[in-house]
Amino acid sequence: MVEFERRRYLYGTVTSAERHDIMGQYYSIFWETTSKNPATVRLEYRQGGSGSTVLMKEVYEANPKRKNVTKFEVIGDEFWDGGKVSQWKASVIENGEVVADYQSFLWK
């Protein structure tokens, strides 16, 4: 993470407990669409402490624009208990079909 982003996320935290709750990993998925149909953006990932278990987060975009940014967070207890994200895959799904996906080098 770039230092200024780290400072932005930590801005306003006073106690170590507040910092503990927001420390983790943040992901921004940049995607485009020409159809402007409702879409679901899915982040599948594995954490160091979860072994081969695939965890998933989804965000439903009812009215996407031509260019979109969807943000995901793995923070707080989820981060501290599961560990760092070691592998990930991001997908954009329209009408039940994956129209775009991108994955980390380690994803299998």
N, C-alpha and C positions, 0 to 999 in steps of 0.2 A: 504494500500500500504506500502511496506517495505520502510524504510527511504532512503536507497541508490537508490532505483528506483525513488523516488520523486526527489532526487537531480539530477539524470541523466536527467529526463525530463525537469527540470528547468535550467539545465546547459546552460549558455550563455545568459540567460535573464537578462536584466539590469533594465528595467522600470517595474512599476507595471502593465502597459497596456500589456506588453509582457507576464507577468505571468498570467494575466487575460485570455489571448487568449489560453493558453495551459493548464490551470487548468481544471480538470475534472476527468473522469474515463477512464482507459485503460484496454482492455481485450485482452488476448492471448488465442487462441483456438488451442490446440495441437491435431492433428489427424493423423491417419495412413491409408494407402490404399495398397492393394495388386494388384489391377487391373490397377492402374496408369491411369485410364480414367479421362478426364477433369471433374472437380467438382466445385460446387458452395458452399461456406461456408456462411451460413446465421445466423445473430444475430438478434433475435426479442427481444424487451425489452419494458418495461413501466417505465416512469419516475414519480417522485413524483408529479410534476406539470401537468402531462398530463392526469391524471385520468386513465380511463380504456383503453385509446387509445394505440394500439400496434404499435410501431415504428419498422422499420426494416432497416438493412444494409446488403449488400451482397458483397462478393468478389469472382470473378471467377478465378479459378486456371486452366489454360490451360494445364500445364505440371506438375502435382503434383509428388513429390518424394514419397518414401515409408513412410517417417516420415515428417510431415509438421507442420508449425506454421502460423496461420493467425491472424493478429492483427486488432482490431477495437478500435475506439476512440469516446468518447462522451465528447467533450471539447468545450471551448469557449462559444459563445452565446447559442449554443445548450444545454450546461450543465447549464449555469446560468439561462436561461429562463425556461427550463423544470425541473430542479432539479436533484437530484441523481437518479440513476437507482435503482429501487426497486425490479424488477423481470426481469429475462432474460431466453432465451432459445437459444442454439446454435445447428445448424443442418448442416450436410454434405449431399449434394445432388448430385447424379450421375445419368445421363440419366433421369432426372425428378423424381427420386425416392429418398426418404430420406433413406440413408444407416446408418446414425448414428445421434443421438441427445442426448443432455444433458441439464438439466434445473436446475434453482435454486429452492429452497424449496418452495418459494411463487408462482411460476408460475402456472397459471390455464388456 
